[in-house]
Amino acid sequence: MQEHNFIFKFKLNDAYDLETHLDALCEAGCDDSLVGCGQEGWLAMDFTREADNMKAAIESAIEDVRKVMGNTLIEIEYNNNKVYNDERRRN
């Protein structure tokens, strides 16, 4: 297995409390990510995940994140390329 680096970005609603969800994200298997909210209303997770390939790494991270965040994922990025972008959810 090798390490794969990628970033997930989420648009948060006003009711979302980051402090409440940080432990839940870690317990869900996302302890291999750095979580940040430098832009108001947005959450980014910078992953370094071990897997056989990039696709498996991203799919396992999506599965873990959905346990806590549901289907709020807006963007996936790696190597400075957006590989998934749900523009419908940006506004």
VMD Tcl script that builds the backbone (N, CA, C; Angstrom):
set m [mol new atoms 273]
animate dup $m
set s [atomselect $m all]
$s set {name element resname resid chain x y z} {
  {N N MET 1 A 0.843 -1.189 0.000}
  {CA C MET 1 A 0.000 0.000 0.000}
  {C C MET 1 A 0.881 1.243 0.000}
  {N N GLN 2 A 0.329 2.305 -0.541}
  {CA C GLN 2 A 1.051 3.563 -0.555}
  {C C GLN 2 A 0.135 4.688 -0.074}
  {N N GLU 3 A 0.735 5.833 0.251}
  {CA C GLU 3 A -0.037 6.973 0.725}
  {C C GLU 3 A -0.535 7.802 -0.456}
  {N N HIS 4 A -1.775 8.259 -0.334}
  {CA C HIS 4 A -2.397 9.094 -1.358}
  {C C HIS 4 A -2.906 10.362 -0.682}
  {N N ASN 5 A -2.639 11.502 -1.306}
  {CA C ASN 5 A -3.050 12.797 -0.759}
  {C C ASN 5 A -4.145 13.403 -1.615}
  {N N PHE 6 A -5.196 13.877 -0.949}
  {CA C PHE 6 A -6.310 14.508 -1.641}
  {C C PHE 6 A -7.078 15.366 -0.650}
  {N N ILE 7 A -7.903 16.243 -1.171}
  {CA C ILE 7 A -8.655 17.195 -0.350}
  {C C ILE 7 A -10.133 17.075 -0.658}
  {N N PHE 8 A -10.941 17.034 0.396}
  {CA C PHE 8 A -12.399 17.130 0.274}
  {C C PHE 8 A -12.808 18.521 0.733}
  {N N LYS 9 A -13.784 19.108 0.052}
  {CA C LYS 9 A -14.331 20.406 0.465}
  {C C LYS 9 A -15.841 20.286 0.596}
  {N N PHE 10 A -16.376 20.916 1.628}
  {CA C PHE 10 A -17.793 20.860 1.943}
  {C C PHE 10 A -18.348 22.258 2.159}
  {N N LYS 11 A -19.571 22.476 1.743}
  {CA C LYS 11 A -20.322 23.695 2.074}
  {C C LYS 11 A -21.165 23.351 3.289}
  {N N LEU 12 A -21.010 24.126 4.360}
  {CA C LEU 12 A -21.722 23.850 5.603}
  {C C LEU 12 A -22.954 24.730 5.731}
  {N N ASN 13 A -23.982 24.193 6.371}
  {CA C ASN 13 A -25.150 25.031 6.645}
  {C C ASN 13 A -24.907 25.779 7.949}
  {N N ASP 14 A -25.742 26.757 8.247}
  {CA C ASP 14 A -25.560 27.606 9.425}
  {C C ASP 14 A -25.633 26.838 10.737}
  {N N ALA 15 A -26.335 25.729 10.752}
  {CA C ALA 15 A -26.523 24.963 11.987}
  {C C ALA 15 A -25.346 24.043 12.290}
  {N N TYR 16 A -24.422 23.901 11.361}
  {CA C TYR 16 A -23.315 22.971 11.541}
  {C C TYR 16 A -22.324 23.508 12.573}
  {N N ASP 17 A -21.982 22.678 13.541}
  {CA C ASP 17 A -21.025 23.039 14.575}
  {C C ASP 17 A -19.793 22.155 14.429}
  {N N LEU 18 A -18.698 22.731 13.969}
  {CA C LEU 18 A -17.481 21.975 13.702}
  {C C LEU 18 A -16.974 21.264 14.948}
  {N N GLU 19 A -16.981 21.933 16.069}
  {CA C GLU 19 A -16.469 21.330 17.303}
  {C C GLU 19 A -17.194 20.026 17.635}
  {N N THR 20 A -18.493 20.023 17.424}
  {CA C THR 20 A -19.298 18.843 17.723}
  {C C THR 20 A -18.916 17.670 16.830}
  {N N HIS 21 A -18.550 17.951 15.600}
  {CA C HIS 21 A -18.322 16.891 14.623}
  {C C HIS 21 A -16.873 16.434 14.489}
  {N N LEU 22 A -15.916 17.155 15.042}
  {CA C LEU 22 A -14.517 16.753 14.890}
  {C C LEU 22 A -14.248 15.369 15.478}
  {N N ASP 23 A -14.720 15.113 16.689}
  {CA C ASP 23 A -14.525 13.793 17.294}
  {C C ASP 23 A -15.222 12.710 16.487}
  {N N ALA 24 A -16.428 13.014 16.005}
  {CA C ALA 24 A -17.179 12.033 15.223}
  {C C ALA 24 A -16.444 11.695 13.918}
  {N N LEU 25 A -15.844 12.688 13.282}
  {CA C LEU 25 A -15.078 12.434 12.061}
  {C C LEU 25 A -13.878 11.540 12.353}
  {N N CYS 26 A -13.210 11.800 13.456}
  {CA C CYS 26 A -12.062 10.980 13.839}
  {C C CYS 26 A -12.500 9.543 14.115}
  {N N GLU 27 A -13.570 9.389 14.863}
  {CA C GLU 27 A -14.080 8.051 15.184}
  {C C GLU 27 A -14.582 7.315 13.943}
  {N N ALA 28 A -15.011 8.060 12.935}
  {CA C ALA 28 A -15.516 7.444 11.701}
  {C C ALA 28 A -14.389 6.980 10.788}
  {N N GLY 29 A -13.133 7.255 11.172}
  {CA C GLY 29 A -12.010 6.801 10.373}
  {C C GLY 29 A -11.263 7.896 9.643}
  {N N CYS 30 A -11.590 9.150 9.938}
  {CA C CYS 30 A -10.959 10.277 9.242}
  {C C CYS 30 A -9.799 10.867 10.036}
  {N N ASP 31 A -9.174 10.056 10.877}
  {CA C ASP 31 A -8.053 10.549 11.673}
  {C C ASP 31 A -6.777 10.690 10.842}
  {N N ASP 32 A -6.861 10.409 9.551}
  {CA C ASP 32 A -5.734 10.604 8.641}
  {C C ASP 32 A -5.911 11.876 7.816}
  {N N SER 33 A -6.710 12.816 8.331}
  {CA C SER 33 A -6.925 14.077 7.627}
  {C C SER 33 A -6.711 15.259 8.572}
  {N N LEU 34 A -6.324 16.371 7.976}
  {CA C LEU 34 A -6.266 17.638 8.683}
  {C C LEU 34 A -7.533 18.390 8.319}
  {N N VAL 35 A -8.259 18.851 9.322}
  {CA C VAL 35 A -9.536 19.518 9.087}
  {C C VAL 35 A -9.355 21.009 9.305}
  {N N GLY 36 A -9.872 21.798 8.373}
  {CA C GLY 36 A -9.766 23.243 8.498}
  {C C GLY 36 A -11.018 23.938 8.023}
  {N N CYS 37 A -11.233 25.113 8.572}
  {CA C CYS 37 A -12.392 25.923 8.153}
  {C C CYS 37 A -11.950 27.382 8.030}
  {N N GLY 38 A -10.944 27.625 7.207}
  {CA C GLY 38 A -10.399 28.962 7.027}
  {C C GLY 38 A -11.333 29.913 6.310}
  {N N GLN 39 A -12.261 29.382 5.564}
  {CA C GLN 39 A -13.235 30.211 4.849}
  {C C GLN 39 A -14.590 29.966 5.477}
  {N N GLU 40 A -15.233 31.020 5.937}
  {CA C GLU 40 A -16.511 30.888 6.631}
  {C C GLU 40 A -17.528 30.129 5.787}
  {N N GLY 41 A -18.172 29.146 6.423}
  {CA C GLY 41 A -19.191 28.354 5.746}
  {C C GLY 41 A -18.649 27.161 4.981}
  {N N TRP 42 A -17.339 26.953 5.018}
  {CA C TRP 42 A -16.708 25.862 4.289}
  {C C TRP 42 A -15.851 25.029 5.224}
  {N N LEU 43 A -15.719 23.753 4.914}
  {CA C LEU 43 A -14.866 22.830 5.643}
  {C C LEU 43 A -13.996 22.106 4.628}
  {N N ALA 44 A -12.705 21.997 4.913}
  {CA C ALA 44 A -11.799 21.251 4.051}
  {C C ALA 44 A -11.138 20.153 4.870}
  {N N MET 45 A -10.954 19.016 4.249}
  {CA C MET 45 A -10.264 17.890 4.881}
  {C C MET 45 A -9.136 17.462 3.954}
  {N N ASP 46 A -7.907 17.603 4.426}
  {CA C ASP 46 A -6.715 17.272 3.663}
  {C C ASP 46 A -6.250 15.886 4.109}
  {N N PHE 47 A -6.504 14.882 3.290}
  {CA C PHE 47 A -6.235 13.490 3.633}
  {C C PHE 47 A -4.849 13.032 3.182}
  {N N THR 48 A -4.257 12.149 3.963}
  {CA C THR 48 A -3.129 11.317 3.579}
  {C C THR 48 A -3.553 9.905 3.952}
  {N N ARG 49 A -4.039 9.164 2.970}
  {CA C ARG 49 A -4.663 7.861 3.234}
  {C C ARG 49 A -3.894 6.743 2.531}
  {N N GLU 50 A -3.680 5.656 3.253}
  {CA C GLU 50 A -3.033 4.479 2.681}
  {C C GLU 50 A -4.061 3.609 1.967}
  {N N ALA 51 A -3.717 3.210 0.752}
  {CA C ALA 51 A -4.577 2.320 -0.035}
  {C C ALA 51 A -3.770 1.790 -1.207}
  {N N ASP 52 A -4.321 0.801 -1.889}
  {CA C ASP 52 A -3.644 0.220 -3.050}
  {C C ASP 52 A -3.547 1.209 -4.207}
  {N N ASN 53 A -4.556 2.095 -4.344}
  {CA C ASN 53 A -4.551 3.076 -5.421}
  {C C ASN 53 A -5.380 4.294 -5.004}
  {N N MET 54 A -5.300 5.348 -5.796}
  {CA C MET 54 A -5.991 6.598 -5.464}
  {C C MET 54 A -7.504 6.400 -5.400}
  {N N LYS 55 A -8.055 5.653 -6.340}
  {CA C LYS 55 A -9.504 5.431 -6.360}
  {C C LYS 55 A -9.959 4.778 -5.056}
  {N N ALA 56 A -9.265 3.761 -4.601}
  {CA C ALA 56 A -9.634 3.081 -3.355}
  {C C ALA 56 A -9.493 4.012 -2.158}
  {N N ALA 57 A -8.471 4.860 -2.161}
  {CA C ALA 57 A -8.274 5.808 -1.059}
  {C C ALA 57 A -9.434 6.799 -0.981}
  {N N ILE 58 A -9.811 7.361 -2.124}
  {CA C ILE 58 A -10.902 8.341 -2.153}
  {C C ILE 58 A -12.229 7.680 -1.794}
  {N N GLU 59 A -12.502 6.511 -2.336}
  {CA C GLU 59 A -13.764 5.829 -2.038}
  {C C GLU 59 A -13.886 5.486 -0.556}
  {N N SER 60 A -12.800 5.055 0.071}
  {CA C SER 60 A -12.877 4.727 1.498}
  {C C SER 60 A -13.055 5.981 2.340}
  {N N ALA 61 A -12.441 7.083 1.919}
  {CA C ALA 61 A -12.614 8.340 2.645}
  {C C ALA 61 A -14.046 8.853 2.507}
  {N N ILE 62 A -14.622 8.745 1.316}
  {CA C ILE 62 A -16.016 9.155 1.119}
  {C C ILE 62 A -16.932 8.355 2.038}
  {N N GLU 63 A -16.706 7.070 2.097}
  {CA C GLU 63 A -17.520 6.212 2.960}
  {C C GLU 63 A -17.410 6.638 4.428}
  {N N ASP 64 A -16.199 6.936 4.876}
  {CA C ASP 64 A -16.003 7.363 6.267}
  {C C ASP 64 A -16.640 8.720 6.544}
  {N N VAL 65 A -16.451 9.655 5.640}
  {CA C VAL 65 A -16.981 11.010 5.828}
  {C C VAL 65 A -18.507 11.004 5.838}
  {N N ARG 66 A -19.121 10.211 4.989}
  {CA C ARG 66 A -20.588 10.178 4.915}
  {C C ARG 66 A -21.236 9.705 6.211}
  {N N LYS 67 A -20.512 8.946 7.017}
  {CA C LYS 67 A -21.044 8.515 8.312}
  {C C LYS 67 A -21.371 9.709 9.199}
  {N N VAL 68 A -20.659 10.805 9.002}
  {CA C VAL 68 A -20.836 11.995 9.840}
  {C C VAL 68 A -21.470 13.149 9.068}
  {N N MET 69 A -21.004 13.377 7.850}
  {CA C MET 69 A -21.394 14.569 7.099}
  {C C MET 69 A -22.562 14.341 6.139}
  {N N GLY 70 A -22.929 13.125 5.901}
  {CA C GLY 70 A -23.971 12.865 4.910}
  {C C GLY 70 A -23.446 13.130 3.511}
  {N N ASN 71 A -24.315 13.558 2.625}
  {CA C ASN 71 A -23.945 13.783 1.223}
  {C C ASN 71 A -23.684 15.253 0.924}
  {N N THR 72 A -22.854 15.903 1.735}
  {CA C THR 72 A -22.605 17.333 1.550}
  {C C THR 72 A -21.341 17.632 0.760}
  {N N LEU 73 A -20.663 16.619 0.243}
  {CA C LEU 73 A -19.394 16.814 -0.455}
  {C C LEU 73 A -19.585 17.656 -1.706}
  {N N ILE 74 A -18.746 18.677 -1.843}
  {CA C ILE 74 A -18.809 19.582 -2.982}
  {C C ILE 74 A -17.676 19.316 -3.974}
  {N N GLU 75 A -16.485 19.057 -3.436}
  {CA C GLU 75 A -15.327 19.008 -4.317}
  {C C GLU 75 A -14.284 18.022 -3.794}
  {N N ILE 76 A -13.630 17.308 -4.712}
  {CA C ILE 76 A -12.476 16.469 -4.405}
  {C C ILE 76 A -11.339 16.944 -5.303}
  {N N GLU 77 A -10.175 17.115 -4.687}
  {CA C GLU 77 A -9.024 17.633 -5.419}
  {C C GLU 77 A -7.776 16.824 -5.073}
  {N N TYR 78 A -6.972 16.513 -6.066}
  {CA C TYR 78 A -5.630 15.979 -5.815}
  {C C TYR 78 A -4.708 16.390 -6.945}
  {N N ASN 79 A -3.431 16.537 -6.610}
  {CA C ASN 79 A -2.432 17.022 -7.565}
  {C C ASN 79 A -2.891 18.312 -8.233}
  {N N ASN 80 A -3.539 19.181 -7.439}
  {CA C ASN 80 A -4.054 20.470 -7.919}
  {C C ASN 80 A -5.088 20.342 -9.032}
  {N N ASN 81 A -5.732 19.187 -9.126}
  {CA C ASN 81 A -6.792 18.967 -10.108}
  {C C ASN 81 A -8.093 18.626 -9.396}
  {N N LYS 82 A -9.171 19.235 -9.807}
  {CA C LYS 82 A -10.484 18.887 -9.277}
  {C C LYS 82 A -10.965 17.644 -10.012}
  {N N VAL 83 A -11.222 16.581 -9.246}
  {CA C VAL 83 A -11.677 15.350 -9.864}
  {C C VAL 83 A -13.169 15.120 -9.645}
  {N N TYR 84 A -13.753 15.932 -8.775}
  {CA C TYR 84 A -15.202 15.914 -8.566}
  {C C TYR 84 A -15.593 17.318 -8.152}
  {N N ASN 85 A -16.659 17.829 -8.742}
  {CA C ASN 85 A -17.112 19.171 -8.411}
  {C C ASN 85 A -18.614 19.228 -8.603}
  {N N ASP 86 A -19.335 19.431 -7.515}
  {CA C ASP 86 A -20.798 19.514 -7.565}
  {C C ASP 86 A -21.209 20.977 -7.453}
  {N N GLU 87 A -21.195 21.677 -8.566}
  {CA C GLU 87 A -21.504 23.109 -8.594}
  {C C GLU 87 A -22.923 23.422 -8.123}
  {N N ARG 88 A -23.829 22.468 -8.229}
  {CA C ARG 88 A -25.219 22.715 -7.829}
  {C C ARG 88 A -25.320 23.046 -6.351}
  {N N ARG 89 A -24.396 22.587 -5.537}
  {CA C ARG 89 A -24.466 22.778 -4.095}
  {C C ARG 89 A -23.693 23.984 -3.597}
  {N N ARG 90 A -23.057 24.722 -4.459}
  {CA C ARG 90 A -22.208 25.833 -4.048}
  {C C ARG 90 A -22.997 26.991 -3.451}
  {N N ASN 91 A -24.180 27.227 -3.888}
  {CA C ASN 91 A -24.952 28.407 -3.412}
  {C C ASN 91 A -25.811 28.088 -2.225}
}
mol reanalyze $m
mol bondsrecalc $m
mol representation Tube
mol addrep $m
